[in-house]
Amino acid sequence: ASFTISLRTVDNITVMIKLRPGVSPSCRIRVKNFIRSELKIKPGETVTFTFTCSTPETYFVMEIQKNIDCVSGPCPFGDVPLYPLGLPRLNRTFIWDVKASTKAGLELKFSTPWLRQIEPGEMCPDFISYNINSCIDTATVNIGTFCRNGSVSRVKLLGGVVMSLHLPWDSPLTTSGFNIANRASIKRLCIIESILKGESSITLMSPNYPLGFPEDELMTWQFVVPSNMRASVFFHNYSLSNCERKEERVEYYLPGSLSNPEVFKLSDSQPANIAGSFNLSLQGCDQDAQNPGILRLLFQVVVQHPQVNENVTHLVDLSKEWNMTITIHFEGWPSRIPLMSEPICLICKDPRTCDRVLTLVSGAIYKISFLCKDLSHLRITAEKGISCSDLRWCQRKIYSLAVPKAITQLPIQLHKFIWKLLAPDLINTEITSPSLKLQQHVPEQRCNTSYSYSIVSATPETELHVGVFCPGGSIEKIQMRNNITISLKTFGKGFLNESNHQDLKMSFVPHIKDECTFTVSPDPKAKVYLQTPNWLYGLPPYVSVSWYVIVPSKQVARLGFSKDRMGIACETGRAYVNIKEETLGAEETVCREDELLPKPRNMYHDFWVNISNCKPVDKTQLTLQFHVTFADKQIDLGVILAVVAGAGVLAAIGLTVCCVKKKKKKSQNPMVGVYNANVNTQMPRKQGLFTKGRKNNESHVYAVIDDAMVYGHLLKESNGSVAPEVDVYRPFDGPVGSLPPSPPPFSFRKDIKSSSNTEEPPPLTDTDHDTYTFAHQKSGQSEDNGDATEKNNGDTSMSLLENKEQDGLVE
């Protein structure tokens, strides 16, 4: 198809058709008999041409530029048409270059649906975009790039303007959508007007963004807002130049303010909850010629209905807290930037100071309110630092790691509370949970509580992720070296109910040997799963971790590992698993990385498990998991039989004593002793006067006429605390003297032990009292056996009672 473009001289329009950048020239333009890659048609010319391909929109673009001189002659004000007509269907750009004096102003007024400013590089949904440049003398300033369907209704400029409209080849647009009007000088670079109807959110940028705002310039944004709506301003991205004179700032003209203009720094929190229309101006400064820097600004204006709870204030008392910050923010902060279409939730420190993110610091009292339809979009992240510089002072102190009530009383869900525990060298941290205890989150035993603790031990060189823990387990204490970060993370709204039962505490303790030590105190019926720290990346090289497992009384623990081997190969050093019971003489089980791990075993006492790493070769990592189960101790059958046998013997002895006593009660005859007339029965004298030794006389041997003759009744009259020994005397046929010997003593001298020394004992006093020995009569044994026994024993100076005690000791 052929195209004819005819341009009038009076229109001062130039048409240029050229190849798209980066496209191969496989399609050309044919004019008469000439083939060319581009075509330029000047004012007053008429040109007919064709393309050598069927899809010229793939290869060519077109620029239509109209020059308008408002300096030397009148300006053609009014609607700006898209001229000429009948252009080929190519991607095209209409450019209006309007020259005007800086003493006058130009106004670009856009028809509905108005415009929306976009960031450089951003594309409009319909690929139709406007670009506005201000021309002052020889300088050109890019006011911005805009799409259709927005709130920007007018742009007022000082001096000339270059206006561009970019249309895709298939766009049906036939009007430019704006008109040009002449205005008085605005005495600033530009004024951009936005009309905000209903709830909305817009983003605007300073001229030349992201490059620098012109030096010592002033521009203004005018916002038309219904009086029954509330507007808030948020600065999202800005930078400052290096000023020699003046100060970069923003100025507001606010409705109802008694101090207009209100001046703010770009770093200040900007006004919020503004009722009605307002102006915002950006003022530059005189920059340093050697190092000017750049001034730039990207900000957002949010308009919403007044909130029902905007007058409800919440008291946050942090006056007694120290080294703590509380940040109230939107969900997903700071990694996620909310979409402009998302509902806006604002947090206000006072009626005019509101933001999407508000940070409160310890030592102050705040009264905050919320401009938000749904508070479920907001979250709280808090951080508290605890440090120790002198162990003598802080070792005595126990710190509670509980979320303060200042946070839990707010109607906002707590997302995370972070404790940063800072300890210098040779001072370590101890975490305890006395009542709830902690459960390690492992695949076999997942946490299902409303919150959990993530514990990380860190140094400037390494970071050890100790694990994720939740309340309701068996870990009573964790001791760690280095600086510790504990992050409490909540899941759902259940934390508000469980927050009153927090019992996590920490203290600073002296230096420990291992990187980390766990104290595990399980319930008798618990099954505990434990795994090495840094599970995802493996235990760091040369790190040692220990577990001290307390075995409940009357319980036996069964320890087992989840795999047979450690699964690593060492480049330097050795990796070990050590197991040892905490009892006297217990053997220690040691396994290296090239050996099989111990088989499941029973542990009858508290025990230690230590895992120490080497420097593994590449692509190998040490990760071990073990479990501990508990069962009641089983009593050994041999012990049961021994106990039963012992009870039987005691019963038999008791029965014998009872029978003897009963027999004695039946016999009412008096007990008569008969002695040997040939034996010396006189009171013993001094050693020297007693010429016959005890080995050579029989003064200590007695016989009994009646088998029932016992001495038990004499012992019964003593203190009764010890059961007397009972014996029976042998019958005696010798002659009877007139004086019986003295009876044997009543006391049991248990502290005297038998001796093989046959010498006579040394005299204690002037008179040596004889100790009498009772003669046994054993069944099936004649009377003469007594003499044989005496000869075998040698010295018969030990009483039968003492002999009985010694026999019991030997047995």
Secondary structure, 3 states (H helix, E strand, C coil): CEEEEECCCCCCEEEEEEECCCCCCCCCEEECCEEECCEEECCCCEEEEEECCCCHHHCEEEEEEEEEECCCCCCCCEEEECCCCCCCCCEEEEEEEEECCCCEEEEEEECCCCEEEECCCCCCCCCCEEEEEEEECCEEEEEEEEEECCCEEEEEEECEEEEEEEECCCCCCCEEEEEEEEEECCCCCEEEEEECCCCEEEEEECCCCCCCCCCCCEEEEEEECCCCCEEEEEEEEEEEECEEECCCEEEEECCCCCCCCEEECCCCCCECCEECCEEEEEECCEECCCCCEEEEEEEEEEEECCCCCCCCCEEEECCCCCCEEEEEEECCCCCCCCCCCCCCCEEEEECCEEECCEEEECCCEEEEEEECCCHHHEEEEEEEEEECCCHHHHCCCCEECCCCHHHHCCCCEEEEEEEEEECCCCEEEEEECCCCCEEECECCECCCCCEEEEEEEECCCCEEEEEEEEECCCEEEEEECCEEEEEEEECCCCHHHHHHHCCCEEEEEECCCCCEEEEECCCCCCEEEEECCCCCCCCCCCCEEEEEECCCCCEEEEEEECCCCCCCCEEECCCEEEEEECCCCCCEEEEECCCCCCCCEEECCCEEEEEECCEECCCCCCCCEEEEEEEECCCCHHHHHHHHHHHHHHHHHHHHHHHHHHHHHHCCCCCCCECCCCCCCCCCCCCCCCCCCCCCCCCCECECCCCCCCCHHHHHCCCCCCCCCCCCCCCCCCCCCCCCCCCCCCCCCCCCCCCCCCCCCCCCCCCCCCCCECCCCCCCCCCCHHHHHHHHHCCCCCCHHHHHHHHHHHC
